Amino acid sequence: MKKQVVIIGGGASGLTAAIWAARSGAEATVIEHMDRVGKKLLSTGNGRCNLTNSRLDGTCYHCQDPEFPMKVIGQFGWKDTLRWFASMGVLCKIRMETYYYPVSDQASAILDTLRLECSRLGVEICTGCAPQKIRYERKKGRTVFFITTDQGLIQGDSLILACGSKAAPSSGSDGSGYALAKALGHRVIKPLPALVQLRCQGNHYRQLAGIRADVRLALYIEGEKAGEDKGELQLTDYGISGIPVFQLSHLAARALDEKKKVRMKIDFLPFMDMEETRLFLRQRFLDFGDRMGEDILTGVVNKKLALVLLKQAQIRPDEPAGEVSRRQRELLLKGLKKYEALVSSVNPFANAQVCSGGVDTAEVDPRTMGSKLVPELYLAGELLDVDGICGGYNLQWAWSSGKVAGSQAAQWTGPQVRQPGEGQRTGPYTEQAGKGGCGERRIDGASPHRHARQVPENRKAKGGGRP
């Protein structure tokens, strides 16, 4: 007798959980409220899909329990991920020594591969099907879940919540999973945008918009250094962006939510220390004393940035460089090495790649991804209070948590005697049921064929159809 595993959420972690549940002998059903699965996956890695990263340790993840992510990933790491995708026909390549992508450079190829594997394994995918309420009962030592959707009732022996976060809501991550988890008794740490741009005070950012520069960043919260990173900074008309900004944004978001003062200090010449830069500026003003102030930094930093820094240093554009005082040079030095951006807010969830916060991992067993509160309930992916840095780490979390949850949910842990009518879908799943749908299954369990279901035209394949 096969176990009935229901997965809510058709993203990276949900599809992974479904595949591993089916591979482990269960009958898996995915409920996805969007009209297609994996929409967010298509935008990962700028459409190229950075699958994983071989530089993988606890510092790559943020969680209130810092050991939790690696306890899960240790069961299914980056090498396992590459072997898994290879087994499904995906060839991968490496960039920048540790970053892995499909050779095709197409995120759509990864989604297609997951869909094809779901179809091969007979995973049922119900698109356009929105969960509304979940309840469960314990019968003879077993758990039975009843998921009420806008298309009827679905039952299962195990339930996996892989609903995603609130980041990038246009892809389907609307935060509805938090309400489902709360209704089942789980605590949710307030979700905030992460891997997101920072908005800063000051009108001069409009003048700097479009500038890119290799910098070192240091984030200060209430005057105390909270983190640092380096890489390409992107200046926008509202503030700062780029990967090093993203890496620190979760700290800024949490501090701002707590009404704390947040500043970002930017070093525009990270290849020189403070004293080297001081000597460099003194010599430069000596060598080019006949130039006007507006030209003294030509060839050093972007012209638009130079004009802003000169203004902050009280150096007039038409002032001869030879007449600039030592005090003015010190102010210019501070602007080049310790430019301060006062952060006023983070961009909204619509601009965020992931969320900081989510279901408290203290209530989840990292060995199984099982709930400590509800028997046979499992959680995976972004719904949990785990977010990674840029570089394939959030997808690795999806693969790892989905694999563990799916494999474990497929295992029988209680009596296996099914009561009459248990584990069968009882809703009116017909071709006329609405957008998407799961097809019709006989309630008495005597279906002549597991896949003898009416399937709407827009999803001929049991894997959900092409997105």
QUICOR-V211799 format. One record per pair of residues at least 6 apart in sequence whose C-alpha atoms are under 7 Angstrom apart, sorted by the first residue. I is the first residue (numbers start at 0). J is the second residue. Records with the same first field share a line. If there is no record, write none. Layout:
I=J / J
This chain:
1=24 / 25 / 26
2=25 / 26 / 156 / 409
3=25 / 26 / 27 / 155 / 156 / 157 / 422
4=25 / 26 / 27 / 28 / 155 / 156 / 157 / 158 / 408 / 409
5=27 / 28 / 29 / 155 / 157 / 158 / 159
6=13 / 17 / 28 / 29 / 30 / 158 / 159 / 160 / 161
7=29 / 30 / 31 / 159 / 160 / 161 / 162
8=29 / 30 / 31 / 160 / 161 / 162
9=29 / 30 / 31 / 36 / 37
10=36 / 37 / 40
11=37 / 40 / 397
12=161 / 379 / 380 / 397 / 398 / 400 / 401
13=161 / 401
14=113
15=398 / 401 / 402
16=401 / 402 / 404 / 405
17=27 / 29 / 122 / 405
18=116 / 117
19=402 / 405 / 406
20=27 / 405 / 406 / 408 / 409
21=27 / 120 / 122
23=406 / 409
24=409
25=409
26=122
27=122 / 123
28=122 / 123 / 124
29=123 / 124 / 125
30=124 / 125 / 126 / 128
31=125 / 126 / 127 / 128 / 129
32=126 / 127 / 128 / 129
33=126 / 127 / 171
34=126 / 127 / 435
35=126 / 463 / 466
36=466
37=110
38=170
39=170
40=106 / 110
41=106 / 107
43=49 / 106
46=105 / 106
47=100 / 104 / 105 / 106
48=100 / 104 / 105 / 106
49=98 / 99 / 100 / 390 / 391
50=99 / 100 / 391 / 394 / 395
51=77 / 98 / 99 / 391 / 392 / 394 / 395
52=77 / 97 / 98 / 99 / 390 / 391 / 392
53=77 / 97 / 98
54=97
56=69
57=65 / 66 / 69
59=387 / 388
60=68 / 385 / 386 / 387 / 388
61=385 / 386 / 387
62=384 / 385 / 386
67=365
68=385
70=365
71=365 / 366 / 399 / 400
72=396 / 399
75=399
76=399
77=395
87=112
89=101
90=101 / 102
91=99 / 100 / 101 / 102
92=99 / 100 / 101 / 102
93=99 / 100
98=390
114=462 / 463
115=462
117=462
118=460 / 461 / 462
121=461
122=461 / 462
123=461 / 462
124=461 / 462 / 463
125=435 / 436 / 437
126=435 / 436
127=434 / 435 / 436
128=148 / 149 / 150 / 435 / 436
129=148 / 149
130=146 / 147 / 148 / 149
131=147 / 148 / 149
132=146 / 147
133=145 / 146 / 147
134=144 / 145 / 146
135=142 / 143 / 144 / 145
136=142 / 143 / 144
137=143
139=414
140=413 / 414
141=413 / 414
142=156 / 374 / 375
143=154 / 155 / 156
144=154 / 155 / 156 / 157 / 158
145=152 / 153 / 154 / 155
146=152 / 153 / 154
147=153
150=426 / 428 / 432 / 436
151=426 / 427
152=424 / 425 / 426
153=424 / 425 / 426
154=422 / 423 / 424
155=422
156=422
157=375 / 376 / 408
158=375 / 376 / 377
159=376 / 377 / 378
160=377 / 378 / 379
161=378 / 379 / 380 / 382
162=176 / 382
163=172 / 174 / 176 / 380 / 381 / 382
164=172 / 173 / 174 / 354 / 381 / 382
165=172 / 173 / 174 / 348 / 354
166=172 / 192 / 348 / 349 / 351 / 352 / 353 / 354
167=348 / 349 / 350 / 351 / 352
168=349
176=382
177=187
181=187
185=358
186=358 / 359
187=357 / 358 / 359
188=356 / 357 / 358 / 359
189=356 / 357
190=354 / 355 / 356 / 357
191=252 / 354 / 355 / 356
192=249 / 252 / 347 / 348 / 351 / 353 / 354 / 355
193=245 / 248 / 249 / 351 / 352 / 353 / 354 / 355
194=245 / 246 / 248 / 249 / 351 / 352 / 353
195=245 / 248 / 345 / 346 / 350 / 351 / 352
196=239 / 240 / 244 / 245 / 345 / 346
197=238 / 239 / 240 / 342 / 344 / 345 / 346
198=237 / 238 / 239 / 342 / 343 / 344 / 345 / 346
199=237 / 238 / 340 / 341 / 342 / 343
200=341 / 342 / 343
204=235 / 236 / 237 / 238
205=235 / 236 / 237
206=303
207=234 / 235 / 236 / 303 / 304
208=234 / 235 / 236
209=233 / 234 / 235
210=233 / 234
211=231 / 232 / 233 / 234
212=231 / 232 / 233
213=230 / 231 / 232 / 267
214=229 / 230 / 231 / 232 / 265 / 266 / 267 / 268 / 269
215=228 / 229 / 230 / 265 / 266 / 269
216=227 / 228 / 229 / 263 / 264 / 265 / 266
217=224 / 226 / 227 / 228 / 263 / 264 / 265
218=224 / 225 / 226 / 227 / 262 / 263 / 264
219=225 / 261 / 262 / 263
220=254 / 259 / 260 / 261 / 262
221=259 / 260 / 261
226=247
228=243
229=243
230=242 / 243
231=241 / 242 / 243
232=240 / 241 / 243
233=239 / 240 / 241
234=240
242=389
246=388 / 389
249=355
251=261
252=345
255=261 / 344
261=341 / 342
262=339 / 340 / 341 / 342
263=339 / 340 / 341 / 342
264=337 / 338 / 339 / 340
265=336 / 337 / 338 / 339
266=335 / 336 / 337 / 338
267=335 / 336
268=335 / 336
273=336
277=332
284=320 / 321
285=321
287=320
288=319 / 320 / 321
289=319 / 320 / 321
290=319 / 320
291=316 / 317 / 318 / 319 / 320
292=314 / 315 / 316 / 317 / 318 / 319 / 320
293=306 / 316 / 317
295=320
296=305
308=331 / 334
309=331
312=327 / 330 / 331
313=327
314=327
353=386
354=386
355=384 / 386
356=384 / 385
357=382 / 383 / 384
358=382 / 383 / 384
359=383 / 384
360=383 / 384
362=370 / 371 / 372
363=369 / 370 / 371
364=370 / 371
367=403 / 404 / 407
368=377 / 378 / 379 / 400 / 403 / 404
369=375 / 376 / 377 / 378
370=376 / 377
375=408
377=404
378=404
379=397 / 400 / 401 / 404
380=396 / 397 / 400 / 401
386=393
387=393
420=442 / 443 / 444
423=442 / 444
424=440 / 442
425=442
427=439
428=436 / 437 / 438 / 439
429=438 / 439 / 453
430=438 / 453 / 454 / 455
435=455
437=454
438=452 / 453 / 454
439=452 / 453
440=446 / 452
458=464
